[in-house]
Amino acid sequence: MAADLRFGHDSGLQPLLSYLRIKGYEELISMADAPAKGWYSFEQMPMASNLQLIFYRNKKGDVLVKLLRNEQETTIPALKPWKGPYYRWKDLRAYFVSLP
């Protein structure tokens, strides 16, 4: 068992969430349109924000991953989960690698 933890600021996490197209961050919204669409950065990206990828191994030996944003389960709308909030690591990795 191992953990590799990285720490940064909310200003670095917000572009990462958008790049990965995490739920709630997959749509491009201009600064001018943000208030009308209900997007307020202080609510969406508090200063103590985080993204966690929790890795599990099921009984079959598959590596599964659950994503948490600010300790809440989240998804990637562009990628179908394996079951519930879990993605197969091979599928999630392929998705990450395919991003431009």
HELIX and SHEET records of a PDB file:
HELIX    1   1 ASP A   10  LEU A   20  1                                  11    
HELIX    2   2 SER A   41  GLN A   44  1                                   4    
HELIX    3   3 TRP A   89  SER A   98  1                                  10    
SHEET    1   A 3 LEU A  51  ARG A  57  0                                        
SHEET    2   A 3 VAL A  63  ARG A  69 -1                                        
SHEET    3   A 3 GLN A  72  THR A  74 -1                                        
SHEET    1   B 3 LEU A  51  ARG A  57  0                                        
SHEET    2   B 3 VAL A  63  ARG A  69 -1                                        
SHEET    3   B 3 TYR A  86  ARG A  88 -1                                        
END                                                                             
